[in-house]
């Protein structure tokens, strides 16, 4: 459905406050001064209501009884690892490469042998979260059911450019991304039928760590906080000092003080457009960016097509966020097709699920090193 992002794409949007501003035609980013922490903007931000996710988690009330067996043990581990920042990508209750990589990341972060298997030592390390159930039931509200959707996303770039937003095309798709899964998994969890009507009960993966909090260290744009809430991602994340993209394992690793603090499955490069190995800098973060589609920069697109600017939205070719790199025309971004992460090739850039890209965006800042290795 989504047009794949390729070498040569240019993205711009509302860059993170105090980071950079990049507009179409610019030769590079232009540094901006951070906002005055005592100014009018900061004072207004300190009093405005914070958006919160629909169906926010409440772990104190939904812990599984100690004598009750977990019926979906793999999904339960996926849910816990997702909460801890070691993302399995799509939560689907299946063992696979992304799940093994998430386990391996948790093991490395906890000084365990990185086997990728839930062995006895790993079981013991995860025991603290054993009673978090794999799923929970939510009840759809009228407000959520009535949310505005994008009727259809055309394949033609020029037709896409005429839309106001590249939003979700169905409530099923929106609900799936909110709970870090896919519509197919939602249907599996609700075998009697996925009734998407007000007051309907729906079983969903029990993701957590989704609250929006007031940050004392930064002013955050309301539209971006709403996007985080939509994706079930908290704005309160640990801060990184470098990231490593590992091509052999297919993961993006986040470090602070040489300690692995998060890891995400990623799609990176291809034979035609290999991952640009080396050390780069993060220049800035663009939240809910527009996408500048320039056929001259796409090797697999006819140059006769028109250049257009596509609107933002979760079904944008770059998803909900663009993390700009010092390697020209390269970045880290989201995707409209979360099920392809780690399974498909890219045209050089690094793709994550929208929820993982949004989480990473809260962890990084300009000047952080990004190491790409084979």
Residue frames relative to the residue before (quaternion, step in Angstrom):
aa qw qx qy qz dx dy dz
X 1.0000 0.0000 0.0000 0.0000 0.00 0.00 0.00
X 0.7537 0.3648 -0.2144 0.5029 3.55 0.84 -0.90
X 0.4729 -0.6303 0.5311 0.3115 3.54 -1.20 0.61
X 0.4334 -0.7144 0.4783 0.2702 3.58 -0.71 1.01
X 0.4407 -0.6836 0.5211 0.2588 3.53 -1.09 0.81
X 0.1116 -0.8193 0.5622 0.0153 3.59 -0.86 0.93
X 0.6648 -0.4356 0.3955 0.4603 3.51 -1.36 0.10
X 0.7370 0.3869 -0.2967 0.4681 3.52 -0.93 0.87
X 0.5112 0.6282 -0.4617 0.3618 3.60 1.15 -0.08
X 0.1780 -0.7476 0.6305 0.1091 3.51 -1.20 0.63
X 0.0652 -0.7999 0.5966 0.0002 3.54 -0.83 0.96
X 0.0611 0.7781 -0.6250 0.0122 3.50 -1.10 0.66
X 0.1482 0.7821 -0.5968 0.1006 3.56 -1.18 0.29
X 0.7167 -0.3703 0.3205 0.4965 3.51 -1.18 -0.54
X 0.2026 -0.8132 0.5334 0.1148 3.59 -0.12 1.27
X 0.6674 -0.5269 0.3488 0.3940 3.51 -1.18 0.65
X 0.5946 -0.6068 0.3998 0.3440 3.53 -0.98 0.92
X 0.8357 0.1584 -0.1396 0.5071 3.54 -0.85 1.02
X 0.5942 0.5644 -0.3875 0.4222 3.61 1.16 0.28
X 0.7260 -0.3661 0.2786 0.5112 3.62 -0.03 -1.20
X 0.2250 -0.7302 0.6208 0.1752 3.49 -1.34 0.18
X 0.0103 0.8056 -0.5904 0.0482 3.58 -0.67 1.06
X 0.0554 -0.8070 0.5878 -0.0119 3.55 -0.65 1.11
X 0.6407 -0.5255 0.3708 0.4194 3.61 -1.15 0.46
X 0.7710 0.3114 -0.2508 0.4956 3.54 -0.86 1.00
X 0.5184 0.6250 -0.4291 0.3955 3.61 1.21 -0.24
X 0.4437 -0.6737 0.5187 0.2830 3.56 -1.14 0.62
X 0.7980 -0.1166 0.0799 0.5859 3.57 1.19 -0.33
X 0.6861 -0.4839 0.3425 0.4216 3.54 -1.29 0.05
X 0.2447 -0.7445 0.6054 0.1391 3.52 -1.21 0.61
X 0.4145 -0.7347 0.4781 0.2447 3.56 -0.61 1.12
X 0.1595 -0.7669 0.6155 0.0871 3.53 -1.13 0.75
X 0.4952 -0.6397 0.4919 0.3219 3.54 -1.17 0.53
X 0.5055 -0.6374 0.4728 0.3386 3.60 -1.00 0.70
X 0.5891 -0.5960 0.4037 0.3671 3.59 -1.11 0.56
X 0.5723 -0.5795 0.4609 0.3524 3.54 -1.22 0.55
X 0.3879 -0.7535 0.4730 0.2411 3.65 -0.51 1.11
X 0.7200 0.3841 -0.2468 0.5227 3.59 1.24 -0.29
X 0.4823 0.7014 -0.4103 0.3273 3.58 1.29 0.09
X 0.7418 -0.4236 0.2922 0.4299 3.51 -1.38 0.09
X 0.6356 0.5389 -0.3388 0.4368 3.60 0.99 -0.82
X 0.6696 0.4928 -0.3006 0.4672 3.58 0.95 -0.87
X 0.6519 0.5166 -0.3206 0.4531 3.57 0.97 -0.80
X 0.6494 0.5062 -0.3119 0.4740 3.56 1.02 -0.82
X 0.6562 0.5197 -0.3106 0.4504 3.59 0.98 -0.86
X 0.6517 0.5456 -0.3130 0.4238 3.58 1.07 -0.72
X 0.7500 0.3837 -0.2132 0.4948 3.58 1.19 -0.40
X 0.5545 0.6259 -0.4084 0.3661 3.59 1.16 -0.35
X 0.5496 -0.6057 0.4506 0.3576 3.62 -1.07 0.64
X 0.3619 -0.7292 0.5386 0.2173 3.57 -1.01 0.77
X 0.4385 -0.6586 0.5270 0.3102 3.60 -0.97 0.74
X 0.1398 -0.7824 0.6022 0.0751 3.57 -1.09 0.68
X 0.5641 -0.6174 0.4156 0.3576 3.59 -1.06 0.62
X 0.4870 -0.5919 0.5395 0.3483 3.52 -1.17 0.54
X 0.8422 0.1344 -0.1234 0.5073 3.57 -1.09 0.81
X 0.0934 0.8305 -0.5410 0.0948 3.59 0.96 0.88
X 0.5392 -0.6463 0.4395 0.3136 3.56 -1.08 0.75
X 0.0558 -0.7650 0.6411 0.0249 3.55 -1.23 0.57
X 0.1727 -0.8645 0.4626 0.0938 3.53 0.40 1.28
X 0.6052 0.5927 -0.3690 0.3824 3.59 1.04 -0.64
X 0.7463 0.4051 -0.2209 0.4797 3.58 1.10 -0.61
X 0.7591 0.3786 -0.2107 0.4858 3.61 1.18 -0.25
X 0.3063 0.7415 -0.5388 0.2572 3.60 1.08 0.53
X 0.4821 -0.6687 0.4869 0.2889 3.55 -1.00 0.83
X 0.5310 -0.6193 0.4611 0.3491 3.65 -0.92 0.78
X 0.5988 -0.6202 0.3756 0.3401 3.57 -0.99 0.83
X 0.7333 0.4154 -0.2392 0.4823 3.59 1.04 -0.69
X 0.5863 0.5745 -0.3717 0.4337 3.60 1.26 0.16
X 0.3737 -0.7494 0.5076 0.2028 3.58 -0.78 1.02
X 0.4460 -0.6720 0.5257 0.2706 3.56 -1.09 0.78
X 0.3067 -0.7944 0.5009 0.1546 3.58 -0.65 1.10
X 0.7491 0.2669 -0.1755 0.5804 3.60 1.24 -0.30
X 0.0975 -0.8660 0.4860 0.0665 3.61 0.53 1.12
X 0.6521 0.4996 -0.3375 0.4596 3.64 0.95 -0.71
X 0.6574 0.4918 -0.3153 0.4759 3.57 0.92 -0.83
X 0.6109 0.5513 -0.3547 0.4439 3.58 1.04 -0.72
X 0.6582 0.4872 -0.3037 0.4870 3.59 0.98 -0.82
X 0.6242 0.5336 -0.3403 0.4580 3.58 1.00 -0.74
X 0.6455 0.5276 -0.3106 0.4566 3.57 0.95 -0.91
X 0.6744 0.4885 -0.2944 0.4689 3.59 0.89 -0.94
X 0.6706 0.4966 -0.3045 0.4594 3.59 0.86 -0.92
X 0.6135 0.5388 -0.3357 0.4698 3.58 1.06 -0.76
X 0.6590 0.5104 -0.3033 0.4618 3.58 0.92 -0.88
X 0.7145 0.4647 -0.2475 0.4608 3.58 1.03 -0.83
X 0.5915 -0.6070 0.3525 0.3969 3.58 1.28 -0.11
X 0.6118 0.4980 -0.3618 0.4968 3.59 1.28 0.17
X 0.1584 -0.8824 0.4391 0.0585 3.46 0.47 1.36
X 0.2919 -0.7281 0.5907 0.1889 3.57 -1.07 0.78
X 0.5294 -0.5919 0.4195 0.4398 3.58 1.31 0.06
X 0.8060 -0.1006 0.1279 0.5691 3.55 -0.69 -1.10
X 0.3103 -0.7289 0.5809 0.1870 3.58 -0.85 1.01
X 0.1198 0.8346 -0.5165 0.1494 3.55 -0.36 1.28
X 0.4994 -0.6824 0.4181 0.3319 3.60 1.25 0.02
X 0.6172 0.5477 -0.3415 0.4499 3.60 1.22 0.33
X 0.4179 -0.6555 0.5629 0.2806 3.52 -1.17 0.64
X 0.2305 0.7562 -0.5831 0.1869 3.55 -0.99 0.80
X 0.7712 -0.3637 0.2400 0.4641 3.56 -1.28 -0.11
X 0.6748 0.4995 -0.3096 0.4463 3.59 0.87 -0.90
X 0.6416 0.5057 -0.3253 0.4762 3.59 1.03 -0.75
X 0.6552 0.5068 -0.3123 0.4650 3.59 0.92 -0.89
X 0.6482 0.5098 -0.3196 0.4667 3.59 0.99 -0.78
X 0.6328 0.5234 -0.3355 0.4616 3.60 1.01 -0.78
X 0.6424 0.5076 -0.3152 0.4800 3.58 0.99 -0.87
X 0.6557 0.5199 -0.3085 0.4523 3.57 0.94 -0.91
X 0.6390 0.5198 -0.3263 0.4637 3.58 1.01 -0.76
X 0.6427 0.5084 -0.3176 0.4771 3.59 0.98 -0.85
X 0.6479 0.5241 -0.3206 0.4503 3.57 0.95 -0.85
X 0.6633 0.4970 -0.3132 0.4635 3.59 0.88 -0.87
X 0.6642 0.5135 -0.3049 0.4496 3.56 0.97 -0.83
X 0.7557 0.3488 -0.1843 0.5227 3.58 1.20 -0.52
X 0.5202 -0.6895 0.3841 0.3264 3.56 1.23 0.59
X 0.4346 0.6489 -0.4911 0.3859 3.54 0.99 0.94
X 0.6074 -0.5344 0.4166 0.4147 3.57 -1.19 0.36
X 0.3535 -0.7782 0.4794 0.1989 3.62 -0.63 1.10
X 0.0386 0.8418 -0.5327 0.0781 3.57 0.35 1.28
X 0.3800 -0.7138 0.4957 0.3168 3.57 1.13 -0.64
X 0.6438 0.4784 -0.3120 0.5092 3.56 1.33 0.11
X 0.4494 -0.6486 0.5336 0.3042 3.57 -1.20 0.57
X 0.0089 0.8148 -0.5767 0.0595 3.57 0.16 1.33
X 0.7615 -0.3935 0.2462 0.4525 3.57 -1.29 0.03
X 0.6691 0.4970 -0.3123 0.4558 3.59 0.91 -0.85
X 0.6517 0.5012 -0.3109 0.4769 3.56 1.03 -0.77
X 0.5962 0.5520 -0.3509 0.4656 3.59 1.04 -0.75
X 0.6699 0.4981 -0.2996 0.4619 3.56 0.91 -0.91
X 0.6653 0.5072 -0.3032 0.4563 3.58 0.98 -0.84
X 0.7114 0.4387 -0.2430 0.4924 3.58 1.15 -0.65
X 0.4311 0.7513 -0.4320 0.2511 3.59 1.28 -0.25
X 0.5648 0.6247 -0.3779 0.3846 3.59 1.10 -0.63
X 0.7727 0.3303 -0.1580 0.5185 3.57 1.12 -0.71
X 0.2843 0.8072 -0.4811 0.1901 3.60 1.25 0.35
X 0.7297 0.4568 -0.2510 0.4425 3.59 0.98 -0.77
X 0.4674 0.6134 -0.4814 0.4166 3.59 1.22 0.20
X 0.3350 -0.7745 0.4923 0.2133 3.64 -0.46 1.07
X 0.6103 -0.5826 0.4052 0.3521 3.54 -1.22 0.53
X 0.8092 0.1191 -0.0269 0.5748 3.57 1.04 -0.76
X 0.0703 -0.7482 0.6503 0.1111 3.51 -1.36 0.09
X 0.4180 -0.6906 0.5251 0.2694 3.56 -1.25 0.32
X 0.1437 -0.7635 0.6250 0.0764 3.53 -0.98 0.91
X 0.2833 -0.7214 0.5987 0.2024 3.55 -1.27 0.33
X 0.4047 -0.7397 0.4872 0.2273 3.55 -0.59 1.16
X 0.2966 -0.7421 0.5764 0.1705 3.55 -1.04 0.83
X 0.6298 -0.5275 0.4036 0.4027 3.54 -1.26 0.38
X 0.6216 0.5533 -0.3379 0.4396 3.58 1.03 -0.79
X 0.6770 0.4833 -0.3021 0.4657 3.59 0.89 -0.87
X 0.6612 0.5137 -0.3045 0.4540 3.57 0.94 -0.87
X 0.7182 0.4524 -0.2443 0.4689 3.58 1.06 -0.76
X 0.3796 0.7493 -0.4767 0.2592 3.61 1.25 0.01
X 0.5362 -0.6461 0.4457 0.3104 3.55 -1.06 0.81
X 0.1229 -0.7816 0.6099 0.0444 3.56 -0.98 0.92
X 0.4665 -0.6098 0.5425 0.3408 3.54 -1.32 0.22
X 0.4693 -0.7250 0.4193 0.2798 3.57 -0.52 1.16
X 0.7782 -0.1497 0.1437 0.5927 3.58 0.90 -0.95
X 0.2262 -0.7481 0.6061 0.1478 3.55 -1.12 0.71
X 0.2973 -0.7898 0.5082 0.1721 3.59 -0.34 1.20
X 0.5571 -0.5990 0.4581 0.3479 3.56 -1.22 0.42
X 0.6484 0.5493 -0.3214 0.4178 3.59 1.01 -0.81
X 0.4812 -0.6994 0.4456 0.2842 3.63 -0.70 1.04
X 0.6509 0.5189 -0.3301 0.4450 3.59 0.95 -0.78
X 0.6509 0.4953 -0.3135 0.4824 3.57 1.04 -0.72
X 0.6136 0.5342 -0.3477 0.4660 3.58 1.07 -0.67
X 0.6490 0.5494 -0.3162 0.4207 3.55 0.95 -0.88
X 0.6391 0.5401 -0.3230 0.4422 3.59 1.18 -0.46
X 0.5680 0.5961 -0.3854 0.4164 3.59 1.24 -0.26
X 0.5120 -0.6269 0.4894 0.3245 3.56 -1.26 0.42
X 0.8037 -0.0024 0.0673 0.5912 3.55 1.09 -0.71
X 0.3070 -0.7147 0.5959 0.1996 3.56 -1.14 0.69
X 0.0937 0.8501 -0.5040 0.1206 3.52 0.57 1.25
X 0.7142 -0.3915 0.3305 0.4769 3.51 -1.30 -0.24
X 0.3508 -0.7540 0.5199 0.1954 3.55 -1.04 0.77
X 0.7848 0.1434 -0.1070 0.5934 3.59 1.27 -0.13
X 0.5887 -0.5637 0.4461 0.3697 3.54 -1.24 0.47
X 0.5910 0.5785 -0.3485 0.4411 3.57 1.13 -0.68
X 0.6664 0.4931 -0.2925 0.4767 3.59 0.95 -0.90
X 0.6558 0.5146 -0.3079 0.4585 3.57 0.95 -0.88
X 0.6714 0.4946 -0.2936 0.4673 3.58 0.92 -0.90
X 0.6259 0.5460 -0.3358 0.4443 3.58 1.03 -0.77
X 0.6875 0.4579 -0.2977 0.4786 3.61 0.83 -0.88
X 0.5891 0.5733 -0.3726 0.4307 3.59 1.05 -0.65
X 0.7865 0.2742 -0.1412 0.5351 3.59 1.05 -0.73
X 0.5443 -0.6978 0.3639 0.2904 3.55 1.17 0.78
X 0.6043 0.5193 -0.3685 0.4789 3.52 0.94 0.94
X 0.5045 -0.6263 0.4873 0.3402 3.58 -1.21 -0.45
X 0.6531 -0.4986 0.3766 0.4278 3.61 -1.19 0.30
X 0.6207 0.5541 -0.3504 0.4300 3.59 1.02 -0.74
X 0.6639 0.4884 -0.3073 0.4757 3.60 0.98 -0.81
X 0.6092 0.5421 -0.3533 0.4583 3.60 1.02 -0.72
X 0.6570 0.4980 -0.3165 0.4693 3.57 0.98 -0.78
X 0.6267 0.5280 -0.3359 0.4643 3.60 1.05 -0.70
X 0.6879 0.4812 -0.2800 0.4657 3.59 1.00 -0.81
X 0.7486 0.2827 -0.1674 0.5759 3.57 1.26 -0.34
X 0.0662 -0.8722 0.4837 0.0321 3.60 0.62 1.13
X 0.6507 0.5119 -0.3280 0.4549 3.59 1.15 -0.41
X 0.7147 -0.4134 0.2420 0.5096 3.56 1.30 0.05
X 0.3206 -0.7337 0.5733 0.1737 3.54 -1.02 0.88
X 0.0452 -0.8266 0.5604 -0.0244 3.56 0.04 1.32
X 0.1105 -0.8332 0.5416 0.0167 3.55 -0.24 1.29
X 0.3804 0.6866 -0.5111 0.3502 3.51 0.53 1.29
X 0.6494 -0.5081 0.3837 0.4158 3.58 -1.21 0.44
X 0.8257 0.2022 -0.2110 0.4826 3.53 -1.09 0.93
X 0.4922 0.6365 -0.4467 0.3912 3.60 1.24 0.24
X 0.3613 -0.7161 0.5566 0.2166 3.55 -1.08 0.77
X 0.0464 -0.7962 0.6031 -0.0147 3.57 -0.88 1.00
X 0.3150 -0.7232 0.5825 0.1960 3.60 -0.93 0.91
X 0.0056 -0.8067 0.5872 -0.0673 3.57 -0.81 1.10
X 0.6037 -0.5109 0.4374 0.4281 3.62 -1.22 0.27
X 0.4356 -0.7455 0.4592 0.2087 3.54 -0.92 0.98
X 0.0737 0.8117 -0.5747 0.0737 3.59 0.62 1.07
X 0.1342 -0.7949 0.5891 0.0552 3.56 -1.21 0.55
X 0.6686 0.4820 -0.3733 0.4257 3.56 -1.26 -0.44
X 0.4400 0.7388 -0.3998 0.3173 3.56 1.01 0.85
X 0.4771 0.6971 -0.4308 0.3176 3.60 1.24 0.11
X 0.3414 -0.6943 0.5954 0.2166 3.55 -1.19 0.65
X 0.0938 -0.8107 0.5779 0.0079 3.57 -0.75 1.09
X 0.5185 -0.6143 0.4845 0.3451 3.55 -1.25 0.36
X 0.2354 -0.7975 0.5460 0.1024 3.56 -0.66 1.14
X 0.3445 -0.7459 0.5357 0.1947 3.57 -0.90 0.94
X 0.7073 0.4967 -0.2540 0.4343 3.57 1.19 -0.54
X 0.8107 0.1284 -0.0825 0.5653 3.61 1.19 -0.08
X 0.3658 -0.6683 0.5957 0.2542 3.53 -1.32 0.43
X 0.1131 -0.8208 0.5592 0.0294 3.58 -0.65 1.08
X 0.4926 -0.6852 0.4670 0.2643 3.52 -0.88 1.04
X 0.5559 -0.6572 0.3958 0.3201 3.56 -0.85 1.02
X 0.6380 0.5472 -0.3342 0.4264 3.59 0.95 -0.83
X 0.6581 0.4918 -0.3083 0.4796 3.56 1.06 -0.73
X 0.6294 0.5184 -0.3406 0.4682 3.59 0.99 -0.75
X 0.6294 0.5252 -0.3307 0.4676 3.58 1.05 -0.70
X 0.6268 0.5233 -0.3291 0.4742 3.58 1.08 -0.72
X 0.6377 0.5170 -0.3238 0.4703 3.58 0.96 -0.85
X 0.6569 0.5057 -0.3078 0.4669 3.57 0.92 -0.90
X 0.6259 0.5508 -0.3229 0.4478 3.58 1.02 -0.84
X 0.7411 0.4030 -0.2005 0.4982 3.57 1.09 -0.81
X 0.4482 -0.6982 0.4556 0.3225 3.61 1.23 -0.04
X 0.4985 0.6266 -0.4292 0.4180 3.58 1.05 0.85
X 0.3690 -0.7274 0.5338 0.2231 3.58 -0.78 1.00
X 0.4456 -0.6691 0.5222 0.2847 3.56 -1.17 0.57
X 0.6134 0.5414 -0.3375 0.4655 3.58 1.29 -0.20
X 0.1865 0.7932 -0.5438 0.2005 3.56 -0.04 1.35
X 0.5641 -0.5804 0.4469 0.3811 3.61 -1.15 0.46
X 0.4188 -0.7225 0.5000 0.2294 3.57 -1.12 0.66
X 0.3457 -0.7631 0.5238 0.1545 3.54 -0.89 1.05
X 0.2188 -0.7460 0.5967 0.1992 3.54 -1.30 0.27
X 0.7818 -0.0361 -0.0581 0.6198 3.59 1.31 0.05
X 0.1951 -0.7432 0.6222 0.1501 3.52 -1.32 0.35
X 0.1774 -0.7610 0.6162 0.0981 3.55 -1.23 0.57
X 0.1589 -0.7554 0.6299 0.0859 3.56 -0.88 1.00
X 0.1151 -0.8177 0.5640 0.0053 3.57 -0.50 1.25
X 0.3304 -0.7890 0.4884 0.1725 3.55 -0.34 1.28
X 0.6553 0.5395 -0.3277 0.4148 3.60 0.93 -0.83
X 0.7446 0.3683 -0.2125 0.5146 3.58 1.04 -0.74
X 0.3780 -0.7501 0.4709 0.2696 3.59 1.21 -0.36
X 0.5914 0.5613 -0.3651 0.4493 3.57 1.06 0.78
X 0.2752 -0.6862 0.6412 0.2057 3.49 -1.41 0.36
X 0.1415 -0.8127 0.5643 0.0327 3.57 -0.64 1.17
X 0.2228 -0.7777 0.5809 0.0894 3.55 -1.01 0.89
X 0.0967 -0.8206 0.5633 0.0028 3.57 -0.79 1.07
X 0.0155 -0.7357 0.6759 0.0397 3.51 -1.35 0.50
X 0.8302 -0.0519 -0.0205 0.5547 3.57 -0.65 1.16
X 0.6692 -0.5298 0.2750 0.4425 3.57 0.98 0.99
X 0.5763 0.5471 -0.3875 0.4674 3.57 1.22 0.42
X 0.4135 -0.7000 0.5259 0.2499 3.58 -0.87 0.97
X 0.0725 -0.8382 0.5404 0.0042 3.59 -0.56 1.16
X 0.7960 0.0074 -0.0101 0.6052 3.61 1.23 -0.26
X 0.0336 -0.7874 0.6154 0.0157 3.53 -1.25 0.44
X 0.0853 -0.8065 0.5850 -0.0001 3.56 -0.98 0.90
X 0.4492 -0.6471 0.5291 0.3153 3.62 -1.03 0.70
X 0.0674 -0.8218 0.5654 -0.0196 3.56 -0.98 0.84
X 0.2970 -0.6754 0.6385 0.2189 3.49 -1.37 0.44
X 0.0740 0.8261 -0.5474 0.1115 3.58 -0.71 1.02
X 0.8889 0.0068 -0.0139 0.4579 3.53 -0.82 1.06
X 0.1206 -0.7447 0.6514 0.0811 3.49 -1.46 0.00
X 0.7052 -0.4273 0.3277 0.4612 3.57 -1.28 0.02
X 0.6843 0.4742 -0.2810 0.4774 3.58 1.00 -0.81
X 0.7900 0.1257 -0.0388 0.5988 3.59 1.00 -0.85
X 0.1056 -0.8469 0.5181 0.0572 3.60 0.31 1.21
X 0.6213 -0.5156 0.4353 0.3984 3.52 -1.30 0.42
X 0.3839 -0.7334 0.5062 0.2420 3.65 -0.78 0.93
X 0.2374 -0.8114 0.5196 0.1236 3.55 0.00 1.29
X 0.5176 0.6219 -0.4748 0.3462 3.54 -1.10 0.73
X 0.5369 -0.6051 0.4821 0.3364 3.53 -1.33 -0.27
X 0.0408 -0.8050 0.5904 -0.0413 3.54 -0.77 1.11
X 0.4016 -0.6869 0.5438 0.2669 3.56 -1.32 0.13
X 0.3941 -0.6442 0.5870 0.2917 3.54 -1.20 0.52
X 0.2617 -0.7951 0.5346 0.1166 3.56 -0.75 1.09
X 0.7750 -0.2466 0.1984 0.5470 3.58 0.99 -0.72
X 0.3598 -0.7152 0.5627 0.2061 3.52 -1.36 0.13
X 0.1508 -0.7764 0.6081 0.0684 3.56 -0.87 1.00
X 0.2283 -0.7929 0.5571 0.0936 3.55 -0.61 1.20
X 0.8415 0.0023 -0.0397 0.5387 3.59 -0.95 0.91
X 0.1290 0.8579 -0.4897 0.0871 3.59 0.82 0.99
X 0.4681 -0.5640 0.5831 0.3503 3.47 -1.39 0.27
X 0.2786 -0.7420 0.5823 0.1809 3.58 -1.28 0.32
X 0.2361 -0.7756 0.5728 0.1209 3.55 -0.69 1.13
X 0.1536 -0.8049 0.5718 0.0404 3.54 -0.42 1.28
X 0.0365 0.7996 -0.5930 0.0871 3.56 -0.47 1.27
X 0.3553 -0.7812 0.4696 0.2072 3.63 -0.22 1.23
X 0.5973 0.5862 -0.3708 0.4027 3.62 1.07 -0.60
X 0.7053 0.4515 -0.2551 0.4833 3.57 1.19 -0.46
X 0.6279 0.5074 -0.3282 0.4905 3.58 1.31 0.03
X 0.3626 -0.7625 0.4870 0.2234 3.60 -0.50 1.11
X 0.7501 0.3870 -0.2103 0.4933 3.60 1.11 -0.57
X 0.6339 0.4778 -0.3406 0.5038 3.59 1.22 0.52
X 0.5243 -0.6372 0.4660 0.3192 3.58 -1.01 0.80
X 0.4752 -0.6962 0.4654 0.2701 3.59 -0.88 0.98
X 0.5712 0.6199 -0.3748 0.3859 3.58 1.23 -0.36
X 0.5383 0.6158 -0.4153 0.3981 3.60 1.19 -0.29
X 0.5346 -0.6414 0.4592 0.3033 3.55 -1.24 0.56
X 0.4311 -0.6420 0.5613 0.2947 3.55 -1.21 0.61
X 0.0230 0.8062 -0.5890 0.0503 3.58 -0.88 0.93
X 0.3488 -0.6905 0.5867 0.2396 3.53 -1.31 0.35
X 0.2166 -0.7883 0.5666 0.1034 3.55 -0.63 1.15
X 0.5081 -0.6696 0.4471 0.3059 3.61 -0.99 0.76
X 0.5990 -0.5783 0.4102 0.3722 3.60 -1.23 0.28
X 0.3338 0.7344 -0.5617 0.1836 3.52 -1.35 0.11
X 0.6581 -0.5371 0.3499 0.3949 3.61 -1.18 0.38
X 0.7059 0.4099 -0.2690 0.5112 3.60 1.20 -0.36
X 0.3232 0.7152 -0.5269 0.3262 3.55 1.19 0.60
X 0.6114 -0.5493 0.4074 0.3981 3.63 -1.14 0.45
X 0.7452 0.3281 -0.2183 0.5380 3.61 1.18 -0.45
X 0.5190 -0.6627 0.4124 0.3483 3.58 1.19 0.30
X 0.7829 -0.3806 0.2581 0.4190 3.56 -1.16 -0.62
X 0.8085 0.1690 -0.0735 0.5590 3.61 1.18 -0.24
X 0.1392 -0.7556 0.6354 0.0773 3.53 -1.26 0.62
X 0.1382 -0.7666 0.6246 0.0561 3.58 -0.76 1.10
X 0.2655 -0.8250 0.4869 0.1088 3.53 -0.31 1.32
X 0.2098 -0.7921 0.5681 0.0760 3.56 -1.01 0.94
X 0.5883 -0.5873 0.4262 0.3569 3.56 -1.24 0.45
X 0.5491 0.5365 -0.4046 0.4969 3.59 1.26 -0.14
X 0.4509 -0.7447 0.4140 0.2658 3.56 -0.35 1.28
X 0.8509 0.1355 -0.1610 0.4814 3.52 -1.03 1.03
X 0.6233 0.5162 -0.3578 0.4658 3.61 1.21 0.22
X 0.1039 0.7920 -0.5974 0.0716 3.53 -1.14 0.66
X 0.4080 -0.6397 0.5844 0.2877 3.51 -1.43 -0.02
X 0.0958 0.8323 -0.5292 0.1344 3.60 -0.67 1.01
X 0.5988 -0.5654 0.4387 0.3595 3.52 -1.37 0.07
X 0.2910 -0.7449 0.5738 0.1765 3.54 -1.31 -0.22
X 0.4566 -0.6570 0.5258 0.2889 3.53 -1.28 0.42
X 0.7338 0.3690 -0.2000 0.5343 3.59 1.29 -0.22
X 0.1306 -0.8512 0.5009 0.0864 3.63 0.40 1.16
X 0.6242 0.5682 -0.3442 0.4113 3.59 1.08 -0.64
X 0.6437 0.5328 -0.3294 0.4396 3.62 1.21 -0.28
X 0.4971 0.6790 -0.4352 0.3202 3.60 1.17 -0.32
X 0.8093 0.1907 -0.1871 0.5232 3.54 -0.80 1.09
X 0.7196 0.4202 -0.2384 0.4987 3.58 1.27 -0.16
X 0.7445 0.3249 -0.1909 0.5511 3.59 1.17 -0.47
X 0.4813 -0.6425 0.5051 0.3170 3.56 -1.30 0.16
X 0.2690 -0.7310 0.5954 0.1969 3.54 -1.28 0.34
X 0.5257 -0.6140 0.4830 0.3367 3.52 -1.33 0.03
X 0.8162 -0.2510 0.0982 0.5110 3.56 0.99 0.79
X 0.6871 0.4651 -0.2904 0.4768 3.59 0.98 -0.79
X 0.4644 -0.6599 0.5192 0.2816 3.55 -1.33 0.23
X 0.1161 -0.8142 0.5684 0.0216 3.56 -0.59 1.19
X 0.0777 -0.7570 0.6481 0.0296 3.53 -1.13 0.85
X 0.6110 -0.4630 0.4361 0.4713 3.57 -1.25 0.04
X 0.6383 -0.5285 0.3779 0.4128 3.59 -1.14 0.45
X 0.6852 0.4881 -0.3109 0.4423 3.60 0.88 -0.88
X 0.6619 0.4847 -0.3168 0.4760 3.60 1.03 -0.68
X 0.6340 0.5242 -0.3313 0.4620 3.59 1.01 -0.77
X 0.6456 0.5151 -0.3158 0.4671 3.58 1.02 -0.81
X 0.6496 0.5101 -0.3166 0.4665 3.57 0.99 -0.81
X 0.6473 0.5148 -0.3140 0.4662 3.57 0.95 -0.89
X 0.6264 0.5620 -0.3364 0.4226 3.58 1.00 -0.82
X 0.6555 0.5002 -0.3059 0.4760 3.59 1.16 -0.58
X 0.6772 0.5169 -0.2768 0.4446 3.59 1.23 -0.37
X 0.7507 0.4163 -0.2074 0.4692 3.58 1.09 -0.66
X 0.0880 -0.7708 0.6291 0.0481 3.53 -1.34 0.35
X 0.6830 -0.4936 0.3238 0.4302 3.62 -1.17 0.35
X 0.7598 0.3709 -0.2880 0.4497 3.52 -1.09 0.81
X 0.5244 0.6213 -0.4202 0.4031 3.58 1.22 -0.26
X 0.4365 -0.7002 0.5053 0.2527 3.56 -0.99 0.84
X 0.1321 -0.7534 0.6408 0.0662 3.52 -1.16 0.79
X 0.1168 -0.8103 0.5738 0.0208 3.58 -0.39 1.26
X 0.1264 -0.7748 0.6175 0.0488 3.57 -0.79 1.08
X 0.0564 0.8212 -0.5632 0.0722 3.58 -0.62 1.11
X 0.5695 -0.6239 0.4256 0.3245 3.54 -1.18 0.65
